[in-house]
C-alpha cells in the first residue's frame, strides 16, 4: 500500500508526463478545464475494466457485441469524466493499455491478461 506522500509523488510524476506528451492537444486542454473527482472517476473506470475482465474470463471474443458495448461504455466514461474520447484517442489508449507496464499492471489487477484483452477489444472496435 502506498503512503500519501508516495501517491502524491506518483500523481505529480504522471501529471507532468501527460502534460509533456499531450499538453498541446485539444483533449488535454479540455481535461485541464474540467473539475474531475479523480477517486470517483477512477472507480468508474475500474468498474468497466472489471466488466472486460469478466468477458475475458468467460471467453467472449474481442470482436463480439458484448465487447463492443463495453468499449462504448469505456469511451463514454472517459468522455464524461476527462475529455472527449474520439475513436483516434481511444485507439491510442488501447495500445497504451497493453504496452505501458504501469497501465497494464493497473488494469490486470482485475485479472491477468485483461489489459491485452481490452486493447484487442478497442482495436476491433476502432477498425
N, CA, C and O atoms as a MOPAC input file, in Angstrom:
PM7 MOZYME 1SCF
protein

 N      0.83800 1    -1.18400 1     0.00000 1
 C      0.00000 1     0.00000 1     0.00000 1
 C      0.88400 1     1.24900 1     0.00000 1
 O      1.83900 1     1.35000 1     0.77100 1
 N      0.55700 1     2.17100 1    -0.85500 1
 C      1.34400 1     3.40200 1    -0.96400 1
 C      0.91800 1     4.40000 1     0.10600 1
 O     -0.25900 1     4.49900 1     0.45200 1
 N      1.89800 1     5.13600 1     0.62200 1
 C      1.58600 1     6.21000 1     1.56500 1
 C      1.07600 1     7.41000 1     0.77900 1
 O      1.21800 1     7.46200 1    -0.44300 1
 N      0.48700 1     8.36600 1     1.47200 1
 C      0.00300 1     9.57800 1     0.81900 1
 C      1.12300 1    10.30000 1     0.08100 1
 O      0.92500 1    10.78400 1    -1.03400 1
 N      2.30600 1    10.37300 1     0.70300 1
 C      3.44400 1    11.03500 1     0.06200 1
 C      3.85900 1    10.31200 1    -1.22100 1
 O      4.13800 1    10.95300 1    -2.23400 1
 N      3.89800 1     8.98100 1    -1.17600 1
 C      4.26000 1     8.20700 1    -2.36700 1
 C      3.21000 1     8.39200 1    -3.46000 1
 O      3.54300 1     8.56900 1    -4.63200 1
 N      1.93900 1     8.34800 1    -3.06100 1
 C      0.85300 1     8.53200 1    -4.01200 1
 C      0.93500 1     9.90700 1    -4.66400 1
 O      0.81900 1    10.02200 1    -5.88500 1
 N      1.13000 1    10.93400 1    -3.87400 1
 C      1.20200 1    12.30000 1    -4.41000 1
 C      2.40100 1    12.47100 1    -5.33300 1
 O      2.30900 1    13.16300 1    -6.34700 1
 N      3.53200 1    11.84200 1    -4.98900 1
 C      4.71900 1    11.92200 1    -5.84600 1
 C      4.45200 1    11.26100 1    -7.19700 1
 O      4.81500 1    11.80900 1    -8.23800 1
 N      3.81700 1    10.08300 1    -7.18600 1
 C      3.48800 1     9.39900 1    -8.44000 1
 C      2.46800 1    10.19700 1    -9.24200 1
 O      2.59900 1    10.32900 1   -10.45900 1
 N      1.46600 1    10.72200 1    -8.57200 1
 C      0.44200 1    11.52400 1    -9.24100 1
 C      1.08400 1    12.72800 1    -9.93200 1
 O      0.74500 1    13.05300 1   -11.07000 1
 N      2.00000 1    13.37700 1    -9.24400 1
 C      2.70400 1    14.53100 1    -9.80600 1
 C      3.55700 1    14.11900 1   -11.00300 1
 O      3.58200 1    14.80800 1   -12.02300 1
 N      4.25100 1    13.00100 1   -10.87400 1
 C      5.08900 1    12.49500 1   -11.96000 1
 C      4.24700 1    12.18900 1   -13.19300 1
 O      4.61300 1    12.57600 1   -14.30300 1
 N      3.12600 1    11.50000 1   -13.01000 1
 C      2.27300 1    11.14000 1   -14.13600 1
 C      1.63400 1    12.37600 1   -14.76600 1
 O      1.48000 1    12.44800 1   -15.98600 1
 N      1.26200 1    13.34700 1   -13.92900 1
 C      0.67500 1    14.58500 1   -14.44500 1
 C      1.67700 1    15.32900 1   -15.31900 1
 O      1.32200 1    15.83900 1   -16.38100 1
 N      2.91700 1    15.39000 1   -14.87400 1
 C      3.95600 1    16.07100 1   -15.65200 1
 C      4.22200 1    15.33000 1   -16.96400 1
 O      4.38300 1    15.95300 1   -18.01400 1
 N      4.26700 1    14.00700 1   -16.89600 1
 C      4.49100 1    13.20100 1   -18.09900 1
 C      3.35200 1    13.41800 1   -19.10300 1
 O      3.59800 1    13.57800 1   -20.29800 1
 N      2.11700 1    13.42200 1   -18.61800 1
 C      0.95900 1    13.63700 1   -19.50200 1
 C      1.02200 1    15.01500 1   -20.14000 1
 O      0.73800 1    15.16800 1   -21.32800 1
 N      1.39400 1    16.01500 1   -19.35200 1
 C      1.47700 1    17.37900 1   -19.88700 1
 C      2.54400 1    17.46800 1   -20.97300 1
 O      2.33600 1    18.12200 1   -21.99500 1
 N      3.68500 1    16.81500 1   -20.75800 1
 C      4.76000 1    16.83100 1   -21.75800 1
 C      4.31900 1    16.14300 1   -23.04300 1
 O      4.60100 1    16.63000 1   -24.13900 1
 N      3.62700 1    15.01200 1   -22.91400 1
 C      3.24200 1    14.23300 1   -24.09200 1
 C      2.06000 1    14.82400 1   -24.84100 1
 O      2.05100 1    14.84500 1   -26.07200 1
 N      1.04600 1    15.31300 1   -24.09500 1
 C     -0.20700 1    15.69900 1   -24.73700 1
 C     -0.64100 1    17.12700 1   -24.42000 1
 O     -1.75800 1    17.51600 1   -24.76200 1
 N      0.21300 1    17.91100 1   -23.77800 1
 C     -0.15000 1    19.24600 1   -23.33100 1
 C     -0.64400 1    20.19000 1   -24.40300 1
 O     -1.40000 1    21.11400 1   -24.10400 1
 N     -0.24000 1    19.98300 1   -25.64200 1
 C     -0.65000 1    20.87000 1   -26.73100 1
 C     -1.90400 1    20.39600 1   -27.45500 1
 O     -2.32300 1    21.01500 1   -28.43300 1
 N     -2.50700 1    19.30600 1   -26.98600 1
 C     -3.67900 1    18.77600 1   -27.67900 1
 C     -4.96400 1    19.39700 1   -27.13500 1
 O     -5.01300 1    19.88300 1   -26.00500 1
 N     -5.99300 1    19.36700 1   -27.96700 1
 C     -7.30400 1    19.87300 1   -27.54200 1
 C     -7.84800 1    19.04400 1   -26.38300 1
 O     -8.46600 1    19.58700 1   -25.46800 1
 N     -7.61900 1    17.73000 1   -26.41900 1
 C     -8.11600 1    16.86400 1   -25.35300 1
 C     -7.48500 1    17.23000 1   -24.01100 1
 O     -8.17100 1    17.25700 1   -22.98900 1
 N     -6.19400 1    17.50900 1   -24.01000 1
 C     -5.52600 1    17.87500 1   -22.75700 1
 C     -6.05400 1    19.21400 1   -22.25800 1
 O     -6.27500 1    19.38400 1   -21.05900 1
 N     -6.25700 1    20.15600 1   -23.15800 1
 C     -6.78500 1    21.46500 1   -22.75700 1
 C     -8.19500 1    21.32100 1   -22.17800 1
 O     -8.54900 1    21.99100 1   -21.20800 1
 N     -8.98800 1    20.44300 1   -22.78300 1
 C    -10.32900 1    20.16600 1   -22.24700 1
 C    -10.21600 1    19.54900 1   -20.85400 1
 O    -10.94100 1    19.93400 1   -19.93600 1
 N     -9.30900 1    18.59700 1   -20.70500 1
 C     -9.07900 1    17.94400 1   -19.42200 1
 C     -8.73400 1    18.96500 1   -18.33400 1
 O     -9.23700 1    18.88300 1   -17.21400 1
 N     -7.87700 1    19.92300 1   -18.67500 1
 C     -7.47600 1    20.94400 1   -17.70100 1
 C     -8.65100 1    21.80900 1   -17.26100 1
 O     -8.64300 1    22.33600 1   -16.14900 1
 N     -9.65000 1    21.96000 1   -18.10800 1
 C    -10.80100 1    22.80000 1   -17.79600 1
 C    -11.82800 1    22.09100 1   -16.90100 1
 O    -12.68700 1    22.73700 1   -16.30000 1
 N    -11.73000 1    20.79000 1   -16.82000 1
 C    -12.70600 1    20.01500 1   -16.05600 1
 C    -12.35800 1    19.99500 1   -14.58200 1
 O    -11.19300 1    20.05600 1   -14.19000 1
 N    -13.40500 1    19.90800 1   -13.77800 1
 C    -13.24300 1    19.74700 1   -12.33000 1
 C    -13.55000 1    18.28000 1   -12.01200 1
 O    -14.66200 1    17.93700 1   -11.61100 1
 N    -12.55000 1    17.43400 1   -12.19900 1
 C    -12.73300 1    15.99800 1   -12.10600 1
 C    -12.47300 1    15.49300 1   -10.69500 1
 O    -11.47100 1    15.84600 1   -10.07300 1
 N    -13.38100 1    14.66800 1   -10.19900 1
 C    -13.18400 1    13.94500 1    -8.94400 1
 C    -12.45000 1    12.65400 1    -9.33200 1
 O    -13.06700 1    11.69200 1    -9.78800 1
 N    -11.13100 1    12.65100 1    -9.14400 1
 C    -10.31700 1    11.54400 1    -9.64600 1
 C    -10.61600 1    10.22000 1    -8.95700 1
 O    -10.54200 1     9.17100 1    -9.59600 1
 N    -10.94600 1    10.23900 1    -7.68700 1
 C    -11.28100 1     8.98800 1    -6.99600 1
 C    -12.54300 1     8.37400 1    -7.58900 1
 O    -12.58700 1     7.17600 1    -7.86600 1
 N    -13.56500 1     9.19700 1    -7.78100 1
 C    -14.82200 1     8.71800 1    -8.35700 1
 C    -14.60500 1     8.25600 1    -9.79300 1
 O    -15.08700 1     7.19400 1   -10.18500 1
 N    -13.88100 1     9.05200 1   -10.57700 1
 C    -13.63800 1     8.70800 1   -11.97700 1
 C    -12.84500 1     7.41700 1   -12.10800 1
 O    -13.13600 1     6.59400 1   -12.97600 1
 N    -11.84500 1     7.23600 1   -11.25300 1
 C    -11.04600 1     6.00400 1   -11.27900 1
 C    -11.91500 1     4.79800 1   -10.93400 1
 O    -11.76600 1     3.73200 1   -11.53200 1
 N    -12.81500 1     4.96100 1    -9.97900 1
 C    -13.70600 1     3.86400 1    -9.59800 1
 C    -14.64400 1     3.50400 1   -10.75600 1
 O    -14.92800 1     2.32800 1   -10.98500 1
 N    -15.11800 1     4.51000 1   -11.47900 1
 C    -15.98200 1     4.25100 1   -12.63200 1
 C    -15.23200 1     3.51200 1   -13.73500 1
 O    -15.77400 1     2.60000 1   -14.36000 1
 N    -13.98900 1     3.90800 1   -13.96900 1
 C    -13.18200 1     3.20200 1   -14.97000 1
 C    -12.86900 1     1.78600 1   -14.51300 1
 O    -12.92000 1     0.84800 1   -15.31000 1
 N    -12.54800 1     1.62600 1   -13.24000 1
 C    -12.27000 1     0.29000 1   -12.71300 1
 C    -13.46700 1    -0.64300 1   -12.91000 1
 O    -13.29500 1    -1.82300 1   -13.21500 1
 N    -14.67100 1    -0.11200 1   -12.73700 1
 C    -15.86900 1    -0.93200 1   -12.93100 1
 C    -15.95500 1    -1.43200 1   -14.37600 1
 O    -16.34500 1    -2.57500 1   -14.61200 1
 N    -15.59600 1    -0.59000 1   -15.33300 1
 C    -15.60800 1    -1.01400 1   -16.73200 1
 C    -14.51300 1    -2.04400 1   -16.98300 1
 O    -14.73900 1    -3.02800 1   -17.68700 1
 N    -13.33400 1    -1.82800 1   -16.41700 1
 C    -12.25600 1    -2.81100 1   -16.60000 1
 C    -12.63000 1    -4.15500 1   -15.95500 1
 O    -12.21900 1    -5.20800 1   -16.44200 1
 N    -13.39700 1    -4.12100 1   -14.87800 1
 C    -13.87600 1    -5.36700 1   -14.27000 1
 C    -14.84000 1    -6.07500 1   -15.22700 1
 O    -14.83700 1    -7.30300 1   -15.31300 1
 N    -15.66300 1    -5.30700 1   -15.94400 1
 C    -16.55100 1    -5.90700 1   -16.95000 1
 C    -15.73800 1    -6.56600 1   -18.05900 1
 O    -16.06800 1    -7.66400 1   -18.50700 1
 N    -14.67900 1    -5.89500 1   -18.50000 1
 C    -13.80100 1    -6.50100 1   -19.50400 1
 C    -13.18400 1    -7.79100 1   -18.96600 1
 O    -13.11700 1    -8.79500 1   -19.67600 1
 N    -12.74000 1    -7.76200 1   -17.72600 1
 C    -12.12400 1    -8.96000 1   -17.12900 1
 C    -13.11000 1   -10.12500 1   -17.11300 1
 O    -12.73700 1   -11.26500 1   -17.39200 1
 N    -14.37100 1    -9.83500 1   -16.78400 1
 C    -15.38800 1   -10.88400 1   -16.76700 1
 C    -15.62400 1   -11.43900 1   -18.17400 1
 O    -15.74900 1   -12.65100 1   -18.35000 1
 N    -15.68400 1   -10.56500 1   -19.16300 1
 C    -15.83500 1   -11.02700 1   -20.54500 1
 C    -14.66100 1   -11.91300 1   -20.94200 1
 O    -14.84500 1   -12.96000 1   -21.56200 1
 N    -13.46400 1   -11.48900 1   -20.58400 1
 C    -12.26200 1   -12.25500 1   -20.90700 1
 C    -12.30200 1   -13.62700 1   -20.22900 1
 O    -12.00800 1   -14.64300 1   -20.85800 1
 N    -12.66800 1   -13.65200 1   -18.94200 1
 C    -12.74900 1   -14.92900 1   -18.21400 1
 C    -13.77800 1   -15.86200 1   -18.84600 1
 O    -13.60800 1   -17.08100 1   -18.85100 1
 N    -14.85400 1   -15.26800 1   -19.38200 1
 C    -15.91800 1   -16.06400 1   -19.99200 1
 C    -15.62200 1   -16.45400 1   -21.43800 1
 O    -16.42700 1   -17.13200 1   -22.07700 1
 N    -14.46500 1   -16.02700 1   -21.95700 1
 C    -14.07700 1   -16.39800 1   -23.31200 1
 C    -14.80300 1   -15.62900 1   -24.41000 1
 O    -14.87800 1   -16.08600 1   -25.55000 1
 N    -15.33700 1   -14.45800 1   -24.06200 1
 C    -16.03700 1   -13.63600 1   -25.05200 1
 C    -15.00300 1   -13.02800 1   -26.00400 1
 O    -14.01700 1   -12.43600 1   -25.56400 1
 N    -15.23100 1   -13.17500 1   -27.28400 1
 C    -14.27400 1   -12.70400 1   -28.28100 1
 C    -14.23300 1   -11.17300 1   -28.33600 1
 O    -15.25700 1   -10.51500 1   -28.14700 1
 N    -13.04900 1   -10.60900 1   -28.59500 1
 C    -12.89100 1    -9.15100 1   -28.64100 1
 C    -13.71100 1    -8.45300 1   -29.71800 1
 O    -13.93700 1    -7.24600 1   -29.63000 1
 N    -14.16400 1    -9.19400 1   -30.74000 1
 C    -14.96000 1    -8.57100 1   -31.79800 1
 C    -16.45900 1    -8.84100 1   -31.63900 1
 O    -17.23300 1    -8.62300 1   -32.57000 1
 N    -16.86100 1    -9.31400 1   -30.46200 1
 C    -18.26500 1    -9.63500 1   -30.20600 1
 C    -19.06700 1    -8.38900 1   -29.83300 1
 O    -18.50000 1    -7.33800 1   -29.53400 1
 N    -20.37900 1    -8.52000 1   -29.85400 1
 C    -21.26100 1    -7.41200 1   -29.48200 1
 C    -21.08300 1    -7.01700 1   -28.00300 1
 O    -21.03000 1    -5.82200 1   -27.71100 1
 N    -20.98900 1    -7.97100 1   -27.05800 1
 C    -20.76400 1    -7.55600 1   -25.66400 1
 C    -19.45400 1    -6.78600 1   -25.48400 1
 O    -19.39800 1    -5.84200 1   -24.69500 1
 N    -18.40800 1    -7.17500 1   -26.20200 1
 C    -17.13300 1    -6.45600 1   -26.12200 1
 C    -17.29500 1    -5.05000 1   -26.68500 1
 O    -16.79000 1    -4.08500 1   -26.11200 1
 N    -18.00000 1    -4.93500 1   -27.80700 1
 C    -18.23700 1    -3.62900 1   -28.42700 1
 C    -18.99900 1    -2.71400 1   -27.47000 1
 O    -18.64900 1    -1.54300 1   -27.32300 1
 N    -20.01400 1    -3.22700 1   -26.83200 1
 C    -20.81400 1    -2.43800 1   -25.88900 1
 C    -19.95100 1    -1.96400 1   -24.72100 1
 O    -20.10800 1    -0.84000 1   -24.24600 1
 N    -19.05000 1    -2.81500 1   -24.26500 1
 C    -18.18400 1    -2.44600 1   -23.14300 1
 C    -17.15700 1    -1.40500 1   -23.57200 1
 O    -16.82100 1    -0.51900 1   -22.78700 1
 N    -16.65600 1    -1.49300 1   -24.78800 1
 C    -15.74700 1    -0.46300 1   -25.30700 1
 C    -16.49100 1     0.87800 1   -25.37400 1
 O    -15.95000 1     1.91200 1   -24.98400 1
 N    -17.70800 1     0.85300 1   -25.86100 1
 C    -18.50100 1     2.08500 1   -25.92700 1
 C    -18.71000 1     2.68000 1   -24.53000 1
 O    -18.67200 1     3.89800 1   -24.35400 1
 N    -18.92900 1     1.81800 1   -23.55100 1
 C    -19.09600 1     2.28300 1   -22.17300 1
 C    -17.80500 1     2.93100 1   -21.66900 1
 O    -17.84300 1     3.98000 1   -21.02700 1
 N    -16.67200 1     2.30900 1   -21.95900 1
 C    -15.37700 1     2.87800 1   -21.57500 1
 C    -15.18600 1     4.24600 1   -22.22500 1
 O    -14.77900 1     5.20100 1   -21.56200 1
 N    -15.47500 1     4.33800 1   -23.50200 1
 C    -15.31900 1     5.59900 1   -24.22500 1
 C    -16.20600 1     6.69200 1   -23.61900 1
 O    -15.77000 1     7.83300 1   -23.46900 1
 N    -17.45700 1     6.33900 1   -23.27000 1
 C    -18.36400 1     7.30900 1   -22.63900 1
 C    -17.85600 1     7.75300 1   -21.27800 1
 O    -17.93500 1     8.93300 1   -20.93700 1
 N    -17.33200 1     6.80900 1   -20.49500 1
 C    -16.82300 1     7.15800 1   -19.16300 1
 C    -15.64600 1     8.12500 1   -19.26600 1
 O    -15.54600 1     9.07400 1   -18.48800 1
 N    -14.76300 1     7.88500 1   -20.22100 1
 C    -13.62200 1     8.78900 1   -20.41900 1
 C    -14.12700 1    10.15900 1   -20.84900 1
 O    -13.68100 1    11.18200 1   -20.33100 1
 N    -15.05300 1    10.17800 1   -21.79300 1
 C    -15.60500 1    11.44300 1   -22.27400 1
 C    -16.33000 1    12.19200 1   -21.16000 1
 O    -16.16400 1    13.40300 1   -21.01700 1
 N    -17.11800 1    11.48900 1   -20.38400 1
 C    -17.89900 1    12.13200 1   -19.31400 1
 C    -17.02800 1    12.64600 1   -18.17700 1
 O    -17.40600 1    13.59700 1   -17.49300 1
 N    -15.86700 1    12.03300 1   -17.96500 1
 C    -15.06900 1    12.35400 1   -16.78600 1
 C    -13.75900 1    13.08300 1   -17.05200 1
 O    -13.23000 1    13.74000 1   -16.15500 1
 N    -13.22000 1    12.98000 1   -18.27400 1
 C    -11.89300 1    13.54300 1   -18.51600 1
 C    -11.82800 1    14.47700 1   -19.72800 1
 O    -11.50300 1    15.65600 1   -19.58600 1
 N    -12.13400 1    13.95600 1   -20.91200 1
 C    -12.03800 1    14.71300 1   -22.16700 1
 C    -12.80300 1    13.93700 1   -23.23000 1
 O    -13.10900 1    12.75900 1   -23.05000 1
 N    -13.10600 1    14.59700 1   -24.32800 1
 C    -13.80400 1    13.93400 1   -25.42000 1
 C    -12.89700 1    12.84400 1   -25.99600 1
 O    -11.83100 1    13.12200 1   -26.54600 1
 N    -13.34300 1    11.62100 1   -25.85600 1
 C    -12.55000 1    10.46400 1   -26.27500 1
 C    -13.00200 1    10.03000 1   -27.66700 1
 O    -13.93200 1     9.23800 1   -27.81900 1
 N    -12.32400 1    10.56500 1   -28.67400 1
 C    -12.60600 1    10.18600 1   -30.06000 1
 C    -12.11800 1     8.76000 1   -30.29700 1
 O    -11.39500 1     8.20000 1   -29.47300 1
 N    -12.51700 1     8.17900 1   -31.42300 1
 C    -12.01500 1     6.84400 1   -31.76000 1
 C    -10.49800 1     6.84600 1   -31.92800 1
 O     -9.83500 1     5.86400 1   -31.59500 1
 N     -9.95200 1     7.94000 1   -32.44100 1
 C     -8.49500 1     8.03900 1   -32.59700 1
 C     -7.80500 1     8.00700 1   -31.22600 1
 O     -6.81900 1     7.29500 1   -31.03700 1
 N     -8.32700 1     8.77500 1   -30.28600 1
 C     -7.76500 1     8.77700 1   -28.92900 1
 C     -7.95300 1     7.40900 1   -28.29400 1
 O     -7.03800 1     6.88000 1   -27.66300 1
 N     -9.13900 1     6.83800 1   -28.46100 1
 C     -9.42500 1     5.51700 1   -27.89400 1
 C     -8.45300 1     4.46400 1   -28.41500 1
 O     -7.96200 1     3.63500 1   -27.65000 1
 N     -8.17800 1     4.49700 1   -29.71200 1
 C     -7.23200 1     3.53500 1   -30.30300 1
 C     -5.85200 1     3.68900 1   -29.67600 1
 O     -5.18700 1     2.69500 1   -29.38400 1
 N     -5.42000 1     4.92300 1   -29.46800 1
 C     -4.13400 1     5.15800 1   -28.81300 1
 C     -4.12600 1     4.65800 1   -27.38100 1
 O     -3.13800 1     4.08500 1   -26.92100 1
 N     -5.23100 1     4.87400 1   -26.67300 1
 C     -5.32200 1     4.36800 1   -25.29900 1
 C     -5.25200 1     2.84700 1   -25.27400 1
 O     -4.61000 1     2.25800 1   -24.40400 1
 N     -5.91400 1     2.22400 1   -26.22900 1
 C     -5.87900 1     0.76300 1   -26.30200 1
 C     -4.46100 1     0.23600 1   -26.44100 1
 O     -4.09200 1    -0.75300 1   -25.80800 1
 N     -3.67400 1     0.89500 1   -27.26700 1
 C     -2.26900 1     0.49500 1   -27.42300 1
 C     -1.49900 1     0.75000 1   -26.12600 1
 O     -0.68200 1    -0.07200 1   -25.70900 1
 N     -1.76100 1     1.87600 1   -25.50400 1
 C     -1.07800 1     2.24400 1   -24.26100 1
 C     -1.39700 1     1.25900 1   -23.13700 1
 O     -0.51800 1     0.89800 1   -22.35500 1
 N     -2.65700 1     0.82600 1   -23.05900 1
 C     -3.06100 1    -0.10100 1   -22.00200 1
 C     -2.24100 1    -1.38700 1   -22.02000 1
 O     -1.91600 1    -1.93400 1   -20.96700 1
 N     -1.90800 1    -1.86600 1   -23.21300 1
 C     -1.15700 1    -3.11600 1   -23.32300 1
 C      0.34900 1    -2.88700 1   -23.29900 1
 O      1.09400 1    -3.74600 1   -22.82700 1
 N      0.81000 1    -1.73700 1   -23.80500 1
 C      2.25100 1    -1.51700 1   -23.96600 1
 C      2.92100 1    -0.91000 1   -22.73200 1
 O      4.07500 1    -1.22600 1   -22.44300 1
 N      2.22700 1    -0.05800 1   -22.01500 1
 C      2.82200 1     0.62300 1   -20.85400 1
 C      2.62300 1    -0.24300 1   -19.61900 1
 O      1.49200 1    -0.54200 1   -19.23700 1
 N      3.71400 1    -0.63800 1   -19.00600 1
 C      3.64500 1    -1.56100 1   -17.86900 1
 C      2.80100 1    -1.00800 1   -16.72000 1
 O      2.15500 1    -1.77500 1   -16.00600 1
 N      2.79800 1     0.30900 1   -16.53600 1
 C      2.00800 1     0.89800 1   -15.44400 1
 C      0.51500 1     0.72200 1   -15.69500 1
 O     -0.23100 1     0.34900 1   -14.79100 1
 N      0.08300 1     0.99200 1   -16.92400 1
 C     -1.32300 1     0.79700 1   -17.26400 1
 C     -1.66900 1    -0.69100 1   -17.20400 1
 O     -2.68900 1    -1.08300 1   -16.63600 1
 N     -0.80700 1    -1.50500 1   -17.79700 1
 C     -1.06400 1    -2.95400 1   -17.83300 1
 C     -1.21100 1    -3.51100 1   -16.42500 1
 O     -2.13000 1    -4.28500 1   -16.15700 1
 N     -0.32300 1    -3.13100 1   -15.53300 1
 C     -0.37100 1    -3.63100 1   -14.15400 1
 C     -1.66800 1    -3.19100 1   -13.47000 1
 O     -2.30400 1    -3.98500 1   -12.77800 1
 N     -2.05400 1    -1.95000 1   -13.65900 1
 C     -3.26600 1    -1.43700 1   -13.03600 1
 C     -4.51600 1    -2.13900 1   -13.57100 1
 O     -5.41100 1    -2.47900 1   -12.79800 1
 N     -4.58300 1    -2.35500 1   -14.87300 1
 C     -5.75100 1    -2.99800 1   -15.46600 1
 C     -5.75800 1    -4.49200 1   -15.16700 1
 O     -6.81800 1    -5.07500 1   -14.93800 1
 N     -4.58900 1    -5.11100 1   -15.16700 1
 C     -4.50700 1    -6.54600 1   -14.91100 1
 C     -4.79900 1    -6.92400 1   -13.45600 1
 O     -4.87600 1    -8.10900 1   -13.13400 1
 N     -4.96200 1    -5.94100 1   -12.58200 1
 C     -5.38000 1    -6.27700 1   -11.20800 1
 C     -6.78800 1    -6.88600 1   -11.22900 1
 O     -7.20000 1    -7.52000 1   -10.25800 1
 N     -7.52200 1    -6.69900 1   -12.32000 1
 C     -8.85700 1    -7.28400 1   -12.47000 1
 C     -8.78500 1    -8.71600 1   -12.97800 1
 O     -9.78000 1    -9.44100 1   -12.95200 1
 N     -7.62100 1    -9.11900 1   -13.43600 1
 C     -7.41800 1   -10.46300 1   -13.95100 1
 C     -6.27500 1   -10.43900 1   -14.94900 1
 O     -6.21600 1    -9.56500 1   -15.81500 1
 N     -5.38800 1   -11.37400 1   -14.83200 1
 C     -4.23400 1   -11.45400 1   -15.72500 1
 C     -4.69700 1   -11.46100 1   -17.17700 1
 O     -5.57700 1   -12.23400 1   -17.55600 1
 N     -4.10100 1   -10.60100 1   -17.97500 1
 C     -4.42800 1   -10.53400 1   -19.39700 1
 C     -5.55700 1    -9.58000 1   -19.74500 1
 O     -5.91100 1    -9.43700 1   -20.91500 1
 N     -6.12800 1    -8.92200 1   -18.73300 1
 C     -7.24300 1    -8.00200 1   -19.00700 1
 C     -6.79800 1    -6.84000 1   -19.88300 1
 O     -7.52200 1    -6.45700 1   -20.80200 1
 N     -5.63000 1    -6.26900 1   -19.62100 1
 C     -5.16100 1    -5.11700 1   -20.40800 1
 C     -5.00700 1    -5.49900 1   -21.88300 1
 O     -5.42200 1    -4.74700 1   -22.76500 1
 N     -4.42500 1    -6.64300 1   -22.14900 1
 C     -4.26500 1    -7.09500 1   -23.54000 1
 C     -5.62800 1    -7.34200 1   -24.17800 1
 O     -5.82900 1    -7.03900 1   -25.35400 1
 N     -6.55300 1    -7.88600 1   -23.41300 1
 C     -7.90900 1    -8.13000 1   -23.91500 1
 C     -8.60400 1    -6.81000 1   -24.24600 1
 O     -9.20800 1    -6.67700 1   -25.31000 1
 N     -8.52000 1    -5.83500 1   -23.33900 1
 C     -9.11100 1    -4.51600 1   -23.58300 1
 C     -8.50800 1    -3.91200 1   -24.85300 1
 O     -9.22200 1    -3.35400 1   -25.68600 1
 N     -7.20500 1    -4.02900 1   -24.98700 1
 C     -6.51400 1    -3.49700 1   -26.15800 1
 C     -7.06200 1    -4.12100 1   -27.44700 1
 O     -7.30200 1    -3.41800 1   -28.42800 1
 N     -7.25500 1    -5.43400 1   -27.43900 1
 C     -7.78900 1    -6.12300 1   -28.63200 1
 C     -9.24400 1    -5.70500 1   -28.89900 1
 O     -9.64400 1    -5.52700 1   -30.04900 1
 N    -10.02700 1    -5.55100 1   -27.82500 1
 C    -11.42800 1    -5.11700 1   -27.98400 1
 C    -11.48300 1    -3.72800 1   -28.61400 1
 O    -12.26300 1    -3.48200 1   -29.53400 1
 N    -10.65100 1    -2.83200 1   -28.11000 1
 C    -10.61100 1    -1.46600 1   -28.65100 1
 C    -10.14300 1    -1.48600 1   -30.10200 1
 O    -10.70800 1    -0.79100 1   -30.94600 1
 N     -9.12400 1    -2.27000 1   -30.39200 1
 C     -8.62300 1    -2.35400 1   -31.76200 1
 C     -9.72700 1    -2.81300 1   -32.70900 1
 O     -9.89700 1    -2.24400 1   -33.78800 1
 N    -10.48000 1    -3.84500 1   -32.30900 1
 C    -11.58300 1    -4.32600 1   -33.15300 1
 C    -12.65900 1    -3.25700 1   -33.29500 1
 O    -13.20900 1    -3.07100 1   -34.38100 1
 N    -12.95500 1    -2.57300 1   -32.23500 1
 C    -13.99600 1    -1.54000 1   -32.25800 1
 C    -13.61200 1    -0.39000 1   -33.19700 1
 O    -14.45000 1     0.12200 1   -33.93800 1
 N    -12.36300 1    -0.00100 1   -33.15600 1
 C    -11.91100 1     1.16600 1   -33.92200 1
 C    -11.59500 1     0.86400 1   -35.37400 1
 O    -11.36600 1     1.79300 1   -36.14800 1
 N    -11.57500 1    -0.39600 1   -35.77300 1
 C    -11.27100 1    -0.74800 1   -37.17600 1
 C    -12.37400 1    -0.33100 1   -38.10100 1
 O    -12.28200 1    -0.55000 1   -39.30900 1

